[in-house]
Amino acid sequence: MQPKPAKLATALIVLALALSACARRGESPTSGTLGEDDDAFCRANNVAVGSSQYVACRKDRDAQRGNAAARADKRQRDLGEYMLNNPNRP
């Protein structure tokens, strides 16, 4: 017995949606002030381009962005672990 075209199309659409959700997982968070351009942020704080303060400013912004991504990943892992350990609780 062959699957009906409508069922096959529905299955492919569901699969495509699931894969697109996984593809978005690796994107970095853009909430708060970390979504701004680092160069514009450092220049707005009157830091001269090329100076050691400018380099430190850019490093700090990069570290803040990395920490925000790490926190978001940890929250996601914690939620997944909670859902696995508590399957009966909503």
GISUL-V601756 format. One record per residue. N is the residue number from 0. PSI is psi in degrees with one decimal (* if undefined). OMEGA is omega in whole degrees, 0 to 359 (999 if undefined). NEAR is the number of other C-alpha atoms within 10 Angstrom. Layout:
n;psi;omega;near
N;PSI;OMEGA;NEAR
N;PSI;OMEGA;NEAR
This chain:
n;psi;omega;near
0;127.4;181;3
1;145.5;177;5
2;146.7;180;7
3;147.1;181;8
4;-34.5;181;9
5;-40.9;179;9
6;-39.6;179;10
7;-42.9;179;12
8;-40.9;179;11
9;-43.1;179;11
10;-40.6;179;11
11;-37.4;179;12
12;-43.8;179;12
13;-42.9;179;12
14;-42.8;179;11
15;-40.7;178;12
16;-41.0;179;11
17;-42.4;180;11
18;-35.4;179;11
19;-32.5;176;11
20;-37.7;178;10
21;-35.0;181;10
22;-31.1;180;10
23;-13.3;185;9
24;-32.9;185;11
25;-3.2;182;10
26;145.2;180;8
27;150.0;180;16
28;144.2;180;15
29;20.1;181;12
30;157.4;178;9
31;-151.1;182;7
32;-4.8;182;11
33;-9.2;178;16
34;-10.7;181;11
35;164.9;175;12
36;128.3;182;10
37;-40.0;180;17
38;-46.0;180;14
39;-38.5;180;9
40;-47.0;182;16
41;-38.8;178;19
42;-34.1;179;13
43;-24.2;178;10
44;21.7;176;10
45;44.8;176;10
46;126.1;182;17
47;135.9;180;13
48;132.4;178;12
49;-12.1;180;8
50;167.3;179;10
51;-29.6;177;11
52;-37.4;179;14
53;-44.1;179;18
54;-43.0;179;15
55;-39.9;178;13
56;-46.5;180;19
57;-38.6;177;16
58;-42.2;179;13
59;-43.4;179;13
60;-39.8;179;20
61;-42.4;179;14
62;-40.8;179;12
63;-42.0;180;13
64;-41.9;178;18
65;-41.1;178;14
66;-39.4;178;12
67;-40.4;178;17
68;-40.1;179;17
69;-40.4;178;14
70;-41.6;179;12
71;-41.6;178;14
72;-40.8;180;15
73;-42.3;177;12
74;-40.1;180;12
75;-43.6;178;13
76;-42.8;179;12
77;-41.7;178;12
78;-44.0;178;12
79;-41.5;178;12
80;-41.8;178;11
81;-43.0;182;12
82;-34.4;178;13
83;-39.0;183;10
84;-18.4;182;10
85;68.7;185;10
86;-20.4;183;8
87;-13.0;181;7
88;137.8;180;7
89;*;999;5
